[in-house]
Each structure stands twice: as structure tokens, then as C-alpha cells.
Amino acid sequence: MSAWPQLGITPGPVLRVFGMRRSGNHAVINWLARNAPGGRSLFFNNCTPGRKPFETYRAVEIDGVQVAGDGGDPVKLAGRAGDGTALILSYEDAMPNERRKRPVSVGVDAAAISHDVVICRGFLNWAASLLKKVQGNPAFSAPQRVAIVLKALGGYSSMLELAMGEATPGFVVIRYEPWMTDAGYRAGLLDRLGFEARDDGLGEVQRYGNGSSFQAEAGAVEELNTLERWKEMRDDPEYRIAMWLAAQDEALCGKLEKVYPADAAQLVRLRQSGTAGKAPRNDSAQDAAPAQILRRN
């Protein structure tokens, strides 16, 4: 009997993919779809945690091509994909290790999940991309934009916990930085997932969330300067404020030190500068301590 009566098919490998927004989630998922066994995949995008995934998704792709928004019939769509297709469910701003009253995927047999995939991105670049994204929305004030970044720290911290234990059975951690730059790293991930090395290019920029926060017109992922976004934002007052406040979270910095030690070191310098009073005295917020520290690298 199929473990997936909600779809009416028996899929092949089943992945749940978790990532914070602006972590390269859709680029990685598109890569997974292109390298799925036989090149066949059925992807339900941005499901709601704690609810039934096939009732709360935001879009559906078959073999990397979007075929429906949030109002499609999952049984009909799954029928088009057919038995044996790789099934991918994605969750944004939610992690499987977070405490919640209901399971992440309600109505889904956990034993039928082949792997939980966790996408992680370095803190300074992730926060820069998230802030840049919300700055494009005129409905948010500066305090609201900073608050959005700070509110996301809880989910990011949960992601770090999973990245710290990336050898945990059933979990596959994909670090965005080596995924972008190292073909050998990508090949190792595909092997661990039981996928095929069919198309190992980074692919086209995905348009979910309106594409890149910084390079809206970029067509290929290779064109994106995603590894140095923090440098593009280090003189932004809102970014400096958010980073200074994040630096006060010693628990976050401790986890970060184990996964992204260079980012942790920058935050520690920010915290020490603020508490020790070593920053140069200046009445201008533009030249405050966070700016001085972030410019050192």
C-alpha cells in the first residue's frame, strides 16, 4: 500500500527541504530536481509547517517546471508526475528540530521520508540578503525591517544546531558556500542522497521571492555575488544595528563559532567593542562601533 494516499502515487526518494529565507533554497532545490533519479521530480514549494503539506503549498513543479500555484489539485498533478518520481517538500523559516505541538508535515508518515535536507548559509551574508529584501518593501519602516531580521534569529539558531550535528542519520546538511563553489562537494551530496550526477551546473536564478535581493536581472546563479553580500551592506545603518544587536546573543555566537567561525569572530568583536568602550567616540551613527568592526575585514 502506498504511504502517500494523498497523492495517489508511490514516489521514489522523498526529501523534505528546510531553509531560512534568502539562503539559496530554490537554487539548491532546482539543482536537486535536475539531478533526481531519471530526471523526474515533483516539488511542492513552501508548505506550511504543522499542517498538511498538500493543502498548504504555494506552488508545484514537475521536472523543474512550475505547473501550478497554490490552487492546484495535488492528485492530478502527482498523476502527471507518475510513480517513482522524486518527491520534494520545502519549508521556509522553519526547522524540524523546533518545538511545536504538531508534526512538521501533518498526515505524512515520517518513515516514508528518505532524508530531511537542511540548507544553511553564513550569518553575515544571510542577514544582509534578508534585510536587503525587506528594504524593498515600502510598507516596512526601518525599525520593522530590523525587527524582521532579529525575529528570524530563532530559526537561524535552530538551523545552526542541525548544522553542528550534520552527521545525524536522516539529515543532510547543505552548506550554501561550498555548494556554490565546489563541484566535488556537490557530487558528494548527490551520492549521499542517492541522486544522479545528471546536471551539476548551478542553473538559472529562480524567481521565487523575485529572485536575487541584490541582482534582480541576473539570469544564472554563477553571476551572483552571493558570498560577499555583507560587504555590500556593511555601511547600511540598519544592517549595522541588526548585527550589533545579534552580537549581544552569546548563545547564537557560540553556535555560530562552530559552523561559521569567521562570522562569529566578527560578531564577538562587535560585542566586545560595544561593552569595553574601545570604539572611537563619534556623535554620528554612521561612524559608530559596528561600522568600524565590519570594515576591518
C-alpha positions in Angstrom: 0.0 0.0 0.0 1.3 3.5 -0.8 2.4 5.6 2.0 1.1 8.6 0.0 -2.6 8.1 -0.4 -2.9 12.0 -0.5 -1.2 11.8 -3.9 -2.4 8.5 -5.3 1.2 7.6 -6.4 4.1 5.8 -5.0 7.0 8.2 -5.3 10.7 7.4 -5.4 13.0 9.2 -2.9 11.3 11.7 -0.7 13.0 14.8 0.6 11.9 17.5 3.0 14.0 20.6 2.5 14.3 23.2 5.2 15.9 26.6 4.9 15.7 30.2 6.1 14.5 32.6 3.5 17.4 34.1 1.4 19.6 31.0 1.9 19.6 29.9 -1.7 16.8 27.4 -1.1 15.3 27.5 -4.5 18.7 27.3 -6.3 19.5 24.2 -4.3 16.1 22.6 -4.9 16.3 23.3 -8.6 19.7 21.6 -8.6 18.2 18.6 -6.7 15.3 18.4 -9.2 17.7 18.4 -12.2 19.7 15.6 -10.6 16.8 13.5 -9.4 16.8 9.8 -10.5 15.8 9.7 -14.1 15.5 13.5 -14.1 12.0 13.1 -12.6 10.8 15.2 -9.7 7.6 16.6 -8.1 8.2 19.6 -6.0 5.7 21.2 -3.5 7.1 24.7 -2.6 6.8 26.4 0.7 4.5 24.2 2.6 3.1 25.4 6.0 4.7 23.6 9.0 2.3 22.0 11.3 -0.3 21.5 8.6 -1.0 19.1 5.7 1.6 19.9 3.1 -0.6 19.0 0.1 -3.2 21.6 1.3 -0.8 24.4 2.1 1.9 24.6 -0.6 2.4 27.8 -2.6 3.4 26.3 -6.0 4.1 23.0 -7.7 6.8 22.0 -10.1 7.2 18.8 -12.2 10.7 18.1 -13.5 11.8 21.6 -12.6 8.9 23.4 -14.4 6.2 25.2 -12.5 2.8 23.7 -13.4 0.5 25.2 -10.7 0.2 27.8 -8.0 -1.5 27.2 -4.6 -4.8 26.1 -6.0 -3.9 23.0 -8.0 -5.2 19.5 -7.4 -2.3 17.6 -5.9 -3.7 14.2 -7.0 -3.9 15.3 -10.6 -0.5 16.9 -10.5 1.0 13.8 -8.9 -0.6 11.6 -11.6 1.2 13.7 -14.2 4.5 13.1 -12.4 3.8 9.3 -12.0 5.1 6.6 -9.8 8.8 6.6 -8.9 9.3 10.3 -9.2 11.4 12.1 -6.6 9.1 14.0 -4.2 10.4 17.2 -2.7 8.6 19.2 0.0 10.1 22.6 1.1 9.6 24.6 4.3 10.9 28.1 4.8 11.8 29.8 8.1 11.0 26.5 9.9 13.4 23.8 11.1 12.5 20.2 12.0 14.2 20.5 15.5 12.0 23.3 16.6 9.4 22.5 19.3 5.9 22.6 18.1 2.6 21.0 19.1 2.0 19.2 15.8 4.4 17.4 13.4 6.0 19.4 10.6 4.1 17.5 7.9 0.7 16.6 9.3 -0.7 13.4 7.7 2.7 12.2 6.4 4.3 9.0 7.6 7.7 10.1 8.9 9.1 6.7 8.0 8.4 7.5 4.3 10.8 10.4 4.3 14.1 9.4 2.8 16.0 12.5 4.0 15.5 15.8 5.7 17.7 18.3 4.0 18.8 21.5 5.8 20.2 24.4 3.8 22.4 26.7 5.7 24.1 30.0 4.7 26.7 32.1 6.6 25.2 34.5 9.0 26.6 37.8 7.7 25.6 37.2 4.1 22.2 35.7 5.0 21.3 38.6 7.2 22.4 41.1 4.5 20.2 39.4 1.9 17.2 39.2 4.2 17.5 42.9 5.1 18.0 43.9 1.5 14.9 42.0 0.6 12.6 43.6 3.2 14.1 47.1 2.4 12.5 46.7 -1.0 9.0 46.7 0.7 7.9 50.3 1.3 5.3 49.0 3.8 8.0 48.4 6.4 9.7 51.1 8.5 13.3 51.0 9.5 12.5 49.6 13.0 10.2 47.0 11.4 12.9 45.9 9.0 15.4 45.4 11.8 12.8 43.6 13.8 12.2 41.1 10.9 15.9 40.2 10.9 16.0 39.8 14.6 12.9 37.7 14.7 14.4 35.3 12.2 17.4 34.7 14.5 15.5 32.0 16.4 15.0 29.9 13.2 18.6 30.6 12.2 19.8 29.4 15.6 17.8 26.2 15.2 19.4 25.7 11.8 22.9 26.1 13.3 22.1 23.3 15.8 21.3 21.0 12.9 24.4 22.0 11.1 26.5 21.3 14.2 25.2 17.7 14.1 25.3 17.2 10.3 26.3 13.6 10.7 22.9 12.8 12.3 21.3 9.9 10.4 18.4 11.0 8.2 19.7 14.6 8.0 21.7 16.0 5.1 23.1 19.5 5.6 23.9 21.5 2.5 26.2 24.4 3.2 25.5 27.1 0.6 29.0 28.4 0.3 30.8 25.2 -0.8 27.7 24.2 -2.8 28.3 27.3 -4.8 32.0 26.8 -5.3 32.9 23.2 -5.1 31.8 20.6 -7.7 33.3 17.8 -5.5 31.1 18.9 -2.6 28.0 18.9 -4.8 28.9 15.4 -6.1 29.3 14.1 -2.6 25.8 15.4 -1.6 24.2 13.8 -4.6 25.8 10.5 -3.7 24.7 10.7 -0.1 21.1 11.4 -1.3 21.1 8.6 -3.8 20.6 11.1 -6.6 22.4 11.1 -10.0 25.0 13.5 -11.3 23.0 14.4 -14.4 23.4 18.2 -14.5 25.8 19.6 -11.9 25.6 23.2 -13.1 24.3 25.8 -10.7 21.4 26.5 -13.0 19.3 29.6 -13.6 18.3 32.1 -10.9 14.9 31.0 -9.5 12.2 33.7 -9.5 10.5 32.7 -6.2 10.7 35.7 -3.9 11.5 37.8 -7.0 15.0 36.3 -7.4 18.1 37.9 -6.0 17.8 40.7 -3.4 20.8 42.5 -4.9 20.9 41.5 -8.6 17.4 41.4 -9.9 18.4 41.0 -13.5 20.8 38.1 -13.1 20.0 35.1 -15.2 22.5 32.5 -14.0 23.4 31.6 -10.4 27.1 31.8 -11.4 26.5 35.6 -12.0 25.5 36.2 -8.4 28.0 37.7 -5.9 26.3 35.8 -3.0 29.4 35.1 -1.0 30.1 38.8 -0.2 26.7 40.3 0.4 27.7 41.5 3.8 30.4 43.8 2.3 27.7 45.4 0.2 25.7 46.1 3.3 28.3 46.9 5.9 27.8 50.7 5.6 24.0 50.4 5.8 22.8 51.8 9.2 20.0 49.2 9.6 22.4 46.3 8.9 24.9 47.6 11.4 22.2 48.0 14.1 20.9 44.4 13.4 24.4 43.0 13.6 25.3 44.8 16.8 22.1 43.5 18.4 22.7 40.0 17.1 26.2 40.2 18.6 24.7 40.5 22.1 23.2 37.0 21.8 26.1 34.9 23.2 24.2 31.6 22.6 23.9 32.4 18.9 27.5 33.4 18.7 28.6 30.2 20.4 26.7 28.1 17.9 27.9 30.2 15.0 31.5 29.7 16.1 31.2 26.0 15.5 29.7 26.4 12.0 30.8 29.7 10.6 33.7 30.8 12.9 34.7 33.8 10.8 31.2 35.3 11.1 31.2 34.5 14.8 34.6 36.3 15.2 33.1 39.5 13.7 30.1 39.4 16.0 32.3 38.8 19.0 34.5 41.8 18.1 31.3 43.9 17.8 30.1 42.8 21.2 33.5 43.4 22.9 33.9 46.8 21.3 30.5 47.9 22.5 30.9 46.7 26.1 34.5 47.6 26.5 34.1 51.1 25.1 37.0 50.7 22.7 35.3 52.2 19.8 36.3 55.8 18.8 33.9 58.4 20.2 31.8 59.9 17.5 28.4 61.6 17.6 27.5 60.2 14.1 25.6 56.9 13.9 27.2 56.4 10.5 30.6 56.0 12.2 29.5 54.0 15.2 31.3 50.9 16.5 29.6 48.3 14.3 30.8 50.1 11.2 34.4 50.2 12.4 34.4 46.5 13.2 32.7 45.4 10.0 35.2 47.3 7.9 38.2 45.5 9.3 37.8 42.5 7.1 
